[in-house]
Amino acid sequence: MNRITRYIHATGTVSEVIRHRAAEKRPSGMLAFSELRRPVVFWNITNRCNLLCSHCYIRAGPGRGREDELTTEEGLALIDDLAEMRVPLLLFSGGEPLVREDFWELAGHAKESGLTTALSTNGTLITPAVARRLRDAGVEYAGVSLDGATAETHDGMRNVPGSFDKAVSALDNCRSAGLKCGVRVTATRENYAEICALIDLSLDTGAERFCVYWLVPSGRGGEGYDARQLRFQEIAGLLDLLIEKAREVDPAAMEFLTVDAPQDTVYLLKRLEKDDPSAYESMCTLLAHAGVGCSAGDRIANIDPSGAVYPCQFAQMDRLKVGSIREKPFSTIWNDPENRILADFRRKKDLVGGSCGRCSYRDRCGGGCRIRAFADTGDLWAEEPLCPVRREEPRDGA
C-alpha cells in the first residue's frame, strides 16, 4: 500500500511507527511499517457473488460456486492454523463473502481464536442488522467497493442495477453500527472522470479510507485491458488529486492510499522532495520501516476458495501456486525455505529487469507489480508498465 495520507502527514507518524513496529499487537494502520514478517492473509472464501463485475480478478459471479470450495471444517482448521501462526490480519474476500452460508461461523471462530479480521465486500448485503452483526462478530473494518459517483457508472461496471444505492447505504449502515469502513475503487477509463466526485461522496458517508486500485490484468480484469487501463498522464493526474486531497482533508477523517502500486511511492517521493522537504525526510524514514516494494509473497498471502496458496490475490495462476492447505498447513507452506516461488518474491528487488532493474529508485519501490509486468511482457521480472515516473509518454494509440 502507498499510504499517501501517512506520508503527507509523516512527521507525527514516525514516532508512532517506531513505537509499534516490533509489537505483537499493533493498530491495523501500522501493519505496513511492522518489522514482523508474518503475512496479512487475503482469503477468497468463495467465488460466488451476487454481482458480475467487469474487472473481477477471480471471475466471480452468480452461480459460479466451485465444487472444490473448502468445507466449513477445513475453513475452521485454517483459522486455527493462522491464529497459532499469529498472522496480523485475516481479510475475508470473495466473490462476495457474505453469500457463503457459513460466513458467520467462520468469522465467529476467528474472533474466538483472537484473530483480527476485515471484510472486502460489494456492500449490497450490508443492511443495518448485518452491519451490527459484523461488528459483533469482531470484524474490524469493511472495505466497500464503489466504482463511480453515479449509479450509471457503478452499476454499469458491476452489471447489476441498484448495486450503487445498496453500496452507499452499506457505508451509512456500517457507520451507524460503529463499524469502521472505507471505499475501494478500481480506477479505469470508465470512471476516471468521477474520482473527485467519488471522494466527496465517500466523505459525506463518513468512510474512513479511500483506496484506489489500478486495474490488474487478472481474471475479467484482463478482458479489454489495454482499452480500459489508464494512461500514464491520467495516473499521474489521479495521484496529484489524491495528494492534494490528503493535504486538505483531516487525517483523522479520511486516509488516502493506492493499493498494489509500489511505483506510486516514487511519484510521491519526487513530489515531496520538491514541495515539502520535511515530509520528504519523514517519508524516507517510514519507507525504511515499510520494506521495499510489493508485499506479495512476503507480507501478503492469498488463499483461494479451494485452499490453493498464492503470493497475492492477483497472482492466481498455476505457475505461481505455492501450495495447498489440503496438502500442508498454511504455516508450513509459508515458512518453507525451499519454496522457490516464495523465495523469489521475497528477493524480487534483485530480480527485476528492464528499466526497473536500472532505475535509481529501485530501492524505494522494488520494481512495482509483478503481475502487470507478466501480463504486459510474459516475463515475471520485467519492468512495471504503469510507472508514471519512468514512462511518462502514452503507449502507441493512447
C-alpha positions as CSV (number, residue, x, y, z in Angstrom):
1,M,0.0,0.0,0.0
2,N,1.1,3.5,-0.8
3,R,-0.2,5.3,2.3
4,I,-0.4,8.8,0.9
5,T,-2.0,10.4,3.9
6,R,0.5,9.0,6.3
7,Y,3.4,10.2,4.1
8,I,1.9,13.6,3.7
9,H,1.5,14.0,7.4
10,A,4.5,11.9,8.2
11,T,6.1,13.9,11.0
12,G,3.5,12.7,13.5
13,T,3.6,9.2,12.2
14,V,7.3,8.4,12.5
15,S,7.3,8.2,16.3
16,E,4.1,6.1,16.3
17,V,5.7,3.7,13.7
18,I,8.8,3.3,15.8
19,R,6.7,2.6,18.9
20,H,4.6,-0.1,17.3
21,R,7.0,-1.7,14.8
22,A,8.1,-4.7,17.0
23,A,4.8,-5.1,18.9
24,E,2.9,-8.4,18.6
25,K,-0.4,-6.4,18.7
26,R,-0.5,-3.2,16.7
27,P,-3.1,-0.9,15.1
28,S,-4.0,-2.2,11.6
29,G,-2.8,1.2,10.2
30,M,0.7,0.3,11.4
31,L,0.9,-3.1,9.7
32,A,2.7,-1.7,6.7
33,F,5.5,-0.5,8.9
34,S,5.9,-3.5,11.2
35,E,9.2,-5.4,11.3
36,L,7.3,-8.6,11.9
37,R,7.2,-10.7,8.7
38,R,4.0,-12.8,9.3
39,P,1.6,-12.1,6.4
40,V,-1.7,-10.4,6.1
41,V,-3.9,-13.2,4.6
42,F,-6.4,-12.4,1.9
43,W,-8.8,-15.4,1.9
44,N,-11.2,-15.7,-1.0
45,I,-13.7,-17.8,0.9
46,T,-15.9,-18.2,-2.2
47,N,-16.1,-17.1,-5.8
48,R,-19.9,-16.9,-5.7
49,C,-21.2,-13.4,-5.9
50,N,-24.5,-11.6,-6.4
51,L,-22.8,-9.2,-8.9
52,L,-20.9,-9.8,-12.1
53,C,-18.2,-7.1,-12.1
54,S,-16.3,-6.4,-15.3
55,H,-13.0,-6.2,-13.6
56,C,-13.2,-9.1,-11.1
57,Y,-9.8,-10.7,-10.7
58,I,-11.3,-14.1,-9.6
59,R,-14.2,-14.2,-12.3
60,A,-16.8,-14.4,-9.5
61,G,-20.5,-14.1,-10.2
62,P,-23.9,-15.6,-9.6
63,G,-24.0,-19.4,-9.9
64,R,-20.2,-19.6,-10.1
65,G,-19.6,-21.6,-6.9
66,R,-16.8,-24.1,-7.0
67,E,-17.4,-27.8,-6.2
68,D,-14.0,-27.9,-4.6
69,E,-14.6,-25.0,-2.2
70,L,-13.1,-25.5,1.3
71,T,-15.6,-27.1,3.6
72,T,-16.6,-25.5,6.9
73,E,-14.3,-27.9,8.8
74,E,-11.4,-27.1,6.5
75,G,-12.0,-23.4,7.0
76,L,-12.1,-23.7,10.7
77,A,-8.9,-25.7,10.7
78,L,-7.3,-23.0,8.5
79,I,-8.3,-20.3,11.0
80,D,-6.8,-22.3,13.8
81,D,-3.5,-22.5,11.9
82,L,-3.5,-18.8,11.2
83,A,-4.3,-18.0,14.8
84,E,-1.4,-20.2,16.0
85,M,0.8,-18.5,13.5
86,R,-0.4,-15.2,14.8
87,V,-1.0,-13.5,11.5
88,P,-1.7,-9.8,12.0
89,L,-4.9,-9.7,9.9
90,L,-7.2,-12.1,8.1
91,L,-9.3,-10.5,5.4
92,F,-12.4,-12.3,4.2
93,S,-12.9,-11.7,0.5
94,G,-14.6,-13.4,-2.4
95,G,-16.6,-13.3,-4.6
96,E,-18.9,-11.8,-2.1
97,P,-18.0,-13.4,1.3
98,L,-21.5,-12.7,2.7
99,V,-23.1,-15.1,0.3
100,R,-21.2,-18.1,1.8
101,E,-23.7,-19.7,4.2
102,D,-21.2,-20.4,7.0
103,F,-19.6,-17.0,6.9
104,W,-20.8,-16.2,10.4
105,E,-19.4,-19.4,11.8
106,L,-16.0,-18.7,10.2
107,A,-16.0,-15.1,11.4
108,G,-17.1,-16.1,14.9
109,H,-14.4,-18.7,15.1
110,A,-11.8,-16.2,14.0
111,K,-12.9,-13.9,16.8
112,E,-12.7,-16.6,19.4
113,S,-9.3,-17.5,18.1
114,G,-8.0,-14.0,18.7
115,L,-7.6,-13.1,15.0
116,T,-8.1,-9.5,13.8
117,T,-10.4,-9.7,10.7
118,A,-11.6,-7.4,8.0
119,L,-14.1,-7.7,5.1
120,S,-13.8,-7.0,1.4
121,T,-17.4,-6.6,0.1
122,N,-19.6,-5.1,-2.6
123,G,-21.8,-3.8,0.2
124,T,-25.1,-4.8,-1.3
125,L,-26.0,-7.3,1.5
126,I,-25.0,-5.0,4.4
127,T,-28.3,-4.0,5.9
128,P,-28.3,-2.2,9.3
129,A,-28.8,-5.6,11.0
130,V,-25.9,-7.2,9.1
131,A,-23.6,-4.2,9.9
132,R,-24.3,-4.7,13.6
133,R,-23.7,-8.5,13.3
134,L,-20.4,-7.9,11.6
135,R,-19.4,-5.6,14.4
136,D,-20.4,-8.2,17.0
137,A,-18.5,-10.9,15.1
138,G,-15.3,-9.0,15.6
139,V,-14.9,-7.7,12.0
140,E,-12.7,-4.6,12.5
141,Y,-13.2,-3.0,9.1
142,A,-15.3,-3.3,6.0
143,G,-13.9,-2.2,2.6
144,V,-16.9,-1.4,0.4
145,S,-16.3,-1.3,-3.4
146,L,-17.7,1.8,-5.2
147,D,-16.7,2.2,-8.8
148,G,-18.3,5.5,-9.6
149,A,-20.0,8.6,-8.1
150,T,-23.2,7.8,-10.1
151,A,-25.4,4.7,-10.4
152,E,-24.9,4.7,-14.2
153,T,-21.2,4.2,-13.9
154,H,-21.1,1.9,-10.9
155,D,-23.9,-0.3,-11.9
156,G,-22.5,-0.4,-15.5
157,M,-19.2,-1.9,-14.2
158,R,-21.0,-4.1,-11.7
159,N,-23.6,-5.3,-14.2
160,V,-26.5,-5.3,-11.7
161,P,-28.9,-2.3,-11.4
162,G,-29.4,-1.0,-7.9
163,S,-25.9,-2.0,-6.7
164,F,-24.8,1.6,-6.3
165,D,-27.6,2.6,-4.0
166,K,-27.0,-0.5,-1.8
167,A,-23.3,0.1,-1.6
168,V,-23.8,3.7,-0.5
169,S,-26.3,2.5,2.1
170,A,-23.8,-0.1,3.3
171,L,-21.4,2.7,4.2
172,D,-24.1,4.5,6.1
173,N,-25.1,1.3,7.9
174,C,-21.6,0.5,8.9
175,R,-21.0,3.9,10.3
176,S,-24.3,3.8,12.3
177,A,-23.3,0.4,13.7
178,G,-19.9,1.7,14.8
179,L,-18.1,-0.4,12.3
180,K,-15.1,1.2,10.5
181,C,-15.5,1.3,6.8
182,G,-13.9,2.7,3.7
183,V,-14.3,2.9,-0.1
184,R,-12.4,0.8,-2.6
185,V,-12.3,1.9,-6.2
186,T,-10.7,0.3,-9.2
187,A,-9.7,3.3,-11.4
188,T,-10.3,2.7,-15.2
189,R,-11.1,4.9,-18.2
190,E,-14.7,4.2,-17.4
191,N,-14.8,6.0,-14.1
192,Y,-11.6,8.2,-14.2
193,A,-13.6,11.5,-14.5
194,E,-15.7,10.7,-11.5
195,I,-13.0,10.0,-8.9
196,C,-13.0,13.5,-7.5
197,A,-16.8,13.4,-7.0
198,L,-16.5,9.9,-5.6
199,I,-14.1,11.2,-2.9
200,D,-16.7,13.9,-2.0
201,L,-19.4,11.2,-1.8
202,S,-17.2,9.0,0.4
203,L,-16.5,11.9,2.8
204,D,-20.2,12.5,3.0
205,T,-20.9,8.9,4.0
206,G,-18.2,9.1,6.8
207,A,-15.9,6.5,5.1
208,E,-12.6,6.5,6.8
209,R,-10.5,5.3,3.9
210,F,-10.3,6.0,0.2
211,C,-8.4,3.2,-1.5
212,V,-7.5,3.4,-5.2
213,Y,-6.6,0.3,-7.2
214,W,-5.2,0.4,-10.7
215,L,-6.7,-2.2,-12.9
216,V,-4.8,-5.5,-12.8
217,P,-5.0,-7.8,-15.8
218,S,-6.2,-10.8,-13.8
219,G,-9.4,-12.7,-14.3
220,R,-12.0,-10.5,-16.1
221,G,-9.7,-7.5,-15.4
222,G,-7.6,-8.8,-18.3
223,E,-10.5,-8.6,-20.8
224,G,-10.1,-5.4,-22.9
225,Y,-7.3,-4.4,-20.5
226,D,-5.4,-2.0,-22.8
227,A,-8.5,-0.1,-23.7
228,R,-9.6,0.2,-20.0
229,Q,-6.3,0.9,-18.3
230,L,-5.5,4.5,-17.5
231,R,-2.7,6.2,-19.5
232,F,0.4,7.4,-17.6
233,Q,-0.7,11.0,-17.6
234,E,-4.1,10.0,-16.2
235,I,-2.4,8.0,-13.4
236,A,-0.2,11.0,-12.6
237,G,-3.3,13.2,-12.6
238,L,-5.1,11.0,-10.1
239,L,-2.0,10.8,-7.9
240,D,-1.9,14.6,-7.9
241,L,-5.6,14.7,-6.9
242,L,-5.0,12.2,-4.0
243,I,-2.0,14.1,-2.8
244,E,-4.0,17.4,-2.7
245,K,-7.0,15.7,-1.0
246,A,-4.6,14.2,1.5
247,R,-3.4,17.7,2.3
248,E,-6.8,19.2,2.5
249,V,-8.7,16.5,4.5
250,D,-8.1,16.0,8.2
251,P,-6.1,12.7,8.5
252,A,-8.4,11.7,11.3
253,A,-11.4,11.9,8.9
254,M,-10.1,10.0,5.9
255,E,-6.9,8.3,4.8
256,F,-6.0,8.2,1.1
257,L,-3.9,5.4,-0.4
258,T,-3.2,3.4,-3.5
259,V,-3.0,-0.4,-3.5
260,D,-0.8,-2.8,-5.4
261,A,1.1,0.1,-6.7
262,P,4.6,0.4,-5.1
263,Q,5.7,2.6,-8.1
264,D,3.4,5.3,-6.8
265,T,5.7,5.7,-3.8
266,V,8.4,7.1,-6.2
267,Y,6.0,9.6,-7.7
268,L,5.1,10.8,-4.2
269,L,8.7,11.0,-3.1
270,K,9.6,13.2,-6.1
271,R,6.6,15.5,-5.3
272,L,7.5,15.8,-1.6
273,E,11.2,16.4,-2.3
274,K,10.2,19.4,-4.4
275,D,7.2,20.7,-2.4
276,D,7.7,19.6,1.2
277,P,11.3,18.7,2.2
278,S,10.4,18.0,5.8
279,A,7.6,15.5,4.8
280,Y,10.1,14.0,2.3
281,E,12.6,13.3,5.0
282,S,9.9,11.7,7.2
283,M,8.6,9.6,4.3
284,C,12.1,8.3,3.7
285,T,12.2,7.2,7.4
286,L,8.9,5.5,7.1
287,L,9.9,3.7,3.9
288,A,12.9,2.3,5.7
289,H,10.5,0.6,8.1
290,A,7.9,-0.4,5.5
291,G,10.2,-2.5,3.4
292,V,10.7,-2.2,-0.3
293,G,8.1,-2.6,-3.0
294,C,5.2,-5.0,-3.4
295,S,4.4,-7.1,-0.4
296,A,3.3,-10.2,-2.3
297,G,4.9,-13.4,-1.0
298,D,6.3,-11.6,2.0
299,R,3.8,-9.5,4.0
300,I,0.9,-10.5,1.8
301,A,-0.6,-14.0,1.1
302,N,-3.6,-15.3,-0.7
303,I,-5.7,-18.4,-0.2
304,D,-8.3,-19.2,-2.9
305,P,-11.7,-20.8,-2.4
306,S,-10.2,-24.3,-2.8
307,G,-7.3,-23.7,-0.4
308,A,-4.5,-23.0,-3.0
309,V,-1.9,-20.6,-1.7
310,Y,-0.5,-17.7,-3.9
311,P,1.8,-14.8,-3.2
312,C,-1.1,-12.3,-3.6
313,Q,-4.7,-12.3,-4.7
314,F,-3.9,-11.2,-8.2
315,A,-1.3,-14.0,-8.7
316,Q,-3.9,-16.8,-9.0
317,M,-2.2,-18.7,-11.8
318,D,-0.8,-22.2,-11.9
319,R,2.8,-21.1,-12.3
320,L,2.6,-19.0,-9.1
321,K,0.8,-21.5,-6.9
322,V,3.0,-22.1,-3.8
323,G,1.0,-25.0,-2.3
324,S,-2.4,-26.1,-1.0
325,I,-3.7,-26.2,2.6
326,R,-5.3,-29.5,1.7
327,E,-1.8,-30.9,1.5
328,K,0.1,-28.9,4.1
329,P,-0.9,-26.4,6.7
330,F,-0.6,-22.8,5.5
331,S,2.1,-22.1,8.2
332,T,4.2,-25.0,6.8
333,I,3.9,-23.7,3.2
334,W,4.7,-20.1,4.1
335,N,7.8,-20.9,6.2
336,D,9.3,-23.5,3.8
337,P,12.8,-22.1,2.9
338,E,12.9,-24.4,-0.1
339,N,9.8,-22.9,-1.8
340,R,11.3,-21.3,-4.9
341,I,8.4,-19.1,-5.8
342,L,8.2,-17.5,-2.3
343,A,12.0,-17.2,-2.2
344,D,12.0,-15.3,-5.5
345,F,9.2,-13.0,-4.4
346,R,11.0,-12.2,-1.2
347,R,14.0,-11.0,-3.2
348,K,12.1,-9.5,-6.1
349,K,14.1,-6.3,-5.9
350,D,17.2,-8.2,-7.0
351,L,15.4,-10.0,-9.9
352,V,13.6,-7.2,-11.7
353,G,15.0,-6.2,-15.1
354,G,14.3,-3.7,-17.8
355,S,14.1,-0.1,-16.8
356,C,13.2,-1.2,-13.3
357,G,16.4,-3.1,-12.9
358,R,18.4,0.1,-13.9
359,C,16.3,2.6,-12.0
360,S,17.9,4.6,-9.3
361,Y,14.6,4.4,-7.3
362,R,14.6,0.6,-7.3
363,D,15.5,0.5,-3.6
364,R,12.4,2.6,-2.9
365,C,9.7,0.8,-4.9
366,G,11.2,-2.6,-5.6
367,G,10.1,-2.7,-9.2
368,G,6.3,-2.4,-8.9
369,C,3.7,-5.0,-9.6
370,R,4.9,-8.3,-10.9
371,I,1.5,-9.4,-12.3
372,R,1.1,-6.4,-14.5
373,A,4.7,-6.9,-15.7
374,F,4.0,-10.5,-16.6
375,A,0.8,-9.7,-18.4
376,D,2.5,-6.9,-20.4
377,T,5.6,-8.9,-21.4
378,G,5.3,-12.6,-20.4
379,D,8.2,-12.0,-18.1
380,L,7.5,-12.0,-14.4
381,W,10.6,-9.9,-13.7
382,A,10.1,-7.3,-16.5
383,E,9.6,-3.6,-15.8
384,E,6.4,-2.2,-14.3
385,P,4.4,-0.9,-17.2
386,L,2.4,1.7,-15.2
387,C,5.3,3.6,-13.6
388,P,4.4,7.3,-14.2
389,V,8.0,8.4,-13.4
390,R,10.0,6.3,-15.9
391,R,7.5,6.1,-18.7
392,E,5.7,9.4,-18.9
393,E,4.7,9.1,-22.6
394,P,1.5,7.3,-23.5
395,R,1.5,4.0,-25.3
396,D,1.0,3.9,-29.0
397,G,-2.6,4.8,-29.8
398,A,-3.2,6.5,-26.4
